[in-house]
Amino acid sequence: MVKPAITRRGKAAAPRPKGNVRKLHVCTYNIHKGFSQFKARMMIHELRKRLHGLDPDIVFLQEVQGLHEGHAERHHDWPEAGQHDFLAEGVWPDTAYGGNAIYDHGHHGNAILSRFPILSSHNQDISELKFERRGMLHTEVAVPGWKVPLHCVCVHLGLTAAARRRQMVALAERMEEVSPGDTPLIIAGDFNDWHNRAGNLIAERLGMVEAFGGINGQPARSFPATLPVFRLDRIYVRGFSVERTEVHFGRPWSKISDHAALSAHVSVGQHSPA
């Protein structure tokens, strides 16, 4: 059974932006449950420091540990709250979390941290195998000055090409239903898509552009974080112009997770539905 999406609102944080927001900074990161590569060290405190330093408006996180009783017993400085709320403290007032893998001593899944109000959240089970639990977390975000909500989806896809394609079809079908046409949309996460096949399906069906590769280019190399070779992580946008992007790899990032973090600065035009 997949844990429903949980939304937290209004925690103590920096003041929310006001006025008409036309530019956004977004980031996606597979945080490896708060541990370094090969789970050698617990790195959740360093991770929070680095994310706060990046200071994006919206953060898409995968492999987020919502609860782990064993880690809490073994590590004296293990956060009392779920990792999504611990990371958000002081910067992102609203969070949404969807647990995908549920076990006796805890659960983990995807999360979205937002500087703006999260209006709704929905976590959909897209698992193909019992031992490989996957989900997509969909939120609607109220960006100041926008006529319509921003739809944000955080995904972590399967390890086989066939599974990823079916998961992408499920994602496209949901977004065609709840976010049709040119509604502003960001889909980000760990696609595990070595050959960029599933990503092409998203671009074609939903009219999206990959932030790093544009229409015809390739996504960024993001794995392993020490010296990225494989293009696993993505940020897809619709209704935005991409101003600049960055891959956060090497030290200190390679000490935090096995994936690099990706960030993109995007803007909306004068005639956007936003």
C-alpha positions, 0 to 999 in steps of 0.5 A, a space after each residue: 500500500 502506498 502512503 498518501 501524499 502529505 502536505 505541510 503548510 505554513 511552517 516558520 520560514 523566510 517570508 514568502 515572495 509577494 507581487 508578480 513572480 515571473 522567474 523561478 529557480 527549481 532544483 531536483 536531487 536524488 538524496 540517497 536517503 540522506 547517506 553518502 555513496 555506498 551508505 558510508 556516512 549519514 549526510 543529511 545535515 550537510 545536505 540541508 546546508 547545501 540546499 539552503 545555500 542553493 536557495 531554489 524556489 521549488 525543490 524536487 527530491 527523490 529517495 526521501 526517508 519519511 521515517 526510519 526507526 533503525 537509523 533514528 536509534 543508531 544516529 544520535 543526530 538523526 532528524 526527529 521529523 521526516 527528511 523533507 520537513 527537516 530539509 525545508 525548515 527555515 526556507 520552504 514553508 510548504 512541503 508535500 511528501 508521498 511515501 512509495 516504499 512502506 516497510 515495518 520500520 519506516 518508509 521513503 518516497 518523493 517530496 516537493 519543497 516550495 517557497 509558495 503555497 501548495 494548494 493540493 498534492 496527490 501521490 500515484 503508485 506507478 510501481 511495476 514490481 513489488 520489490 521496486 516501489 515507484 511513485 509520482 507526486 503531483 502538486 498544484 502551487 500558487 505562485 504570486 501574481 499567476 492566474 492559474 496554479 503551477 503544476 509540479 510533478 516529482 518522479 522516480 522511475 523504474 530500472 527497466 525500459 519497459 517499466 519506464 515507458 509504462 510509467 511515462 504513459 501513466 504520467 502523461 495520461 494524468 497530466 493530460 487530464 488535470 493540466 491540459 493545454 499550455 498550463 504551466 508545468 514542471 516535471 523533474 526527478 530521477 528518470 533512470 532513463 539511460 537512452 532518453 527514450 521515455 523522456 521523448 514521450 513526455 516531450 511529445 505528448 505534453 509539449 515539454 522541453 528538457 531544461 538542459 538539452 532543449 528540444 533536440 539536445 541531450 539531458 545533463 550527465 548526473 550520475 555518479 556525482 563524483 564525475 557524472 557519466 550517465 544522464 539519469 536526472 531531468 527537469 522538463 518545463 512547459 510555459 517557461 523559457 530556460 535562462 540558465 542551468 547548472 549541474 552540482 557535482 564533485 566535492 562537496 556534492 559527491 560526498 552527500 549523494 551518489 547523484 548530482 543535483 540539477 538546478 534551472 532558472 526559468 522565466 515566464 513570458 508576458 503572454 503566458 497563462 501564468 
